[in-house]
């Protein structure tokens, strides 16, 4: 059964660079899910997870830079969300390498995080970016 995440235009925040990065994040998340579904070798799965983590860390750095430039008052709280998500991804990578979780579990976690983070946490800071003309 296919558990890949489908991008939907309603996930766009109206900040071009960030929207593009969110789409790339979904693509990399889908590579992880696909590697699990296909029973890919451990090295391939670890590589997919590494690339997702790399994309995530880079994106969070960009996002936090936008928030700093827009004087977003909840930056510290948002950074905590980012840190928690990175730790969660690392835990999932370890559990996947041990064969403890399946593609559906990973897909559900990633989709839930994506929707909650973009549609709620990220949407909260977008007005600050727009006010600073950073779109």
Secondary structure, 3 states (H helix, E strand, C coil): CCCCCCCCHHHCCCCHHHHHHHHHHHHHHHHHHHHHHCCCCHHHHHHHHHHHHHHHHHHHHHHHHHHHHCCCCCHHHHHHHHHHHHHHHHHHHHHHHCCCCCHHHHHHHHHHHHHHHHHHHHHHHHHHHHHCCCC
